[in-house]
Amino acid sequence: AVPDELKSDGSYDEALWKDILKKIKKNRRQYICFEAPGSHDSFRMMEQYAEGITQAATRNFLLERLNAKKPFSGFRQALQQYPELLQEWYEFKSNQYIQLVQQQLEAYNFTSEG
């Protein structure tokens, strides 16, 4: 399955992936399907990131956005006001995704060393 983030941001072109997806479907047992984080997990990632910000006013602003209506878009919009934090957030989120994949690999008895 294609992550919703790729579909929604316009960077996914199904035609470019058609042959690869066909190969995967044909040989499913040779591949591992990774579970994407659910909305609760994604929310927790945002919350953990915000809680780690040392500047109290900025931390509180982001946490308020998470407790308001539409927390995902509110958090994203709030980070737009802090370009340096936006980059940090992307790095944090990337590291969290890597950890999730590593946990899933371990569940399949794979390790990140090969």
C-alpha positions as CSV (number, residue, x, y, z in Angstrom):
1,A,0.0,0.0,0.0
2,V,1.1,3.5,-0.7
3,P,1.3,5.8,2.4
4,D,-1.4,8.4,2.5
5,E,1.2,11.2,3.0
6,L,2.6,10.4,-0.5
7,K,-0.8,10.4,-2.1
8,S,-1.9,13.6,-0.4
9,D,1.1,15.8,-1.1
10,G,1.1,15.2,-4.8
11,S,4.5,13.5,-5.0
12,Y,3.1,10.1,-5.8
13,D,2.8,9.1,-9.4
14,E,1.2,5.7,-9.8
15,A,2.4,5.3,-13.3
16,L,6.0,5.4,-12.1
17,W,5.4,2.6,-9.5
18,K,3.1,0.4,-11.7
19,D,5.8,-2.2,-12.6
20,I,7.2,-2.3,-9.1
21,L,3.8,-2.8,-7.5
22,K,3.0,-5.5,-10.0
23,K,6.2,-7.3,-9.1
24,I,5.5,-7.0,-5.4
25,K,1.9,-8.4,-5.8
26,K,3.2,-11.3,-7.8
27,N,5.9,-12.2,-5.2
28,R,4.3,-11.1,-1.9
29,R,6.2,-13.7,0.2
30,Q,9.5,-12.1,-0.7
31,Y,8.5,-8.8,0.9
32,I,7.6,-7.4,4.3
33,C,4.6,-5.2,4.7
34,F,5.3,-2.5,7.3
35,E,2.5,-1.1,9.3
36,A,2.2,2.7,9.2
37,P,1.7,4.4,12.5
38,G,-1.9,5.0,13.4
39,S,-3.3,8.5,14.1
40,H,-2.8,7.9,17.9
41,D,0.9,7.0,17.3
42,S,1.3,10.0,15.1
43,F,-0.3,12.3,17.7
44,R,2.0,10.9,20.4
45,M,5.0,11.6,18.2
46,M,3.9,15.3,17.9
47,E,3.3,15.4,21.6
48,Q,6.7,14.0,22.5
49,Y,8.4,16.4,20.1
50,A,6.6,19.4,21.6
51,E,7.3,18.3,25.1
52,G,11.0,18.2,24.3
53,I,11.2,21.8,23.3
54,T,13.1,23.8,25.9
55,Q,11.7,27.2,25.3
56,A,8.5,27.2,27.4
57,A,6.4,29.6,25.4
58,T,7.0,27.7,22.1
59,R,6.5,24.4,23.8
60,N,3.2,25.6,25.3
61,F,2.1,27.0,22.0
62,L,2.6,23.7,20.2
63,L,0.9,21.7,23.0
64,E,-2.1,24.1,22.8
65,R,-2.3,23.5,19.1
66,L,-2.3,19.7,19.8
67,N,-5.2,20.2,22.3
68,A,-7.3,22.3,19.9
69,K,-9.6,21.2,17.1
70,K,-7.8,19.6,14.2
71,P,-4.5,19.0,16.1
72,F,-2.6,17.6,13.1
73,S,-3.1,20.6,10.8
74,G,-2.8,23.0,13.8
75,F,0.5,21.5,14.8
76,R,1.8,21.7,11.2
77,Q,0.7,25.3,10.8
78,A,2.2,26.3,14.2
79,L,5.5,24.8,13.1
80,Q,5.5,26.9,9.9
81,Q,6.1,29.9,12.2
82,Y,9.4,28.3,13.4
83,P,11.4,27.1,10.4
84,E,14.3,25.8,12.5
85,L,11.8,23.7,14.6
86,L,10.1,22.5,11.5
87,Q,13.3,21.0,10.3
88,E,13.9,19.5,13.7
89,W,10.4,18.1,13.7
90,Y,11.1,16.4,10.3
91,E,14.3,14.8,11.7
92,F,12.5,13.7,14.9
93,K,9.6,12.2,12.9
94,S,12.1,10.5,10.5
95,N,13.9,8.9,13.5
96,Q,10.6,7.8,15.0
97,Y,9.7,6.1,11.7
98,I,13.1,4.4,11.6
99,Q,12.5,3.1,15.1
100,L,9.1,1.7,14.1
101,V,10.5,-0.1,11.1
102,Q,13.3,-1.5,13.3
103,Q,10.8,-2.8,15.8
104,Q,8.8,-4.4,13.0
105,L,12.0,-6.0,11.5
106,E,12.8,-7.4,14.9
107,A,9.3,-8.9,15.0
108,Y,10.1,-10.7,11.8
109,N,13.5,-11.7,13.3
110,F,15.4,-9.4,11.0
111,T,18.1,-7.0,12.3
112,S,19.2,-3.6,11.0
113,E,22.7,-5.0,10.6
114,G,21.6,-7.3,7.8
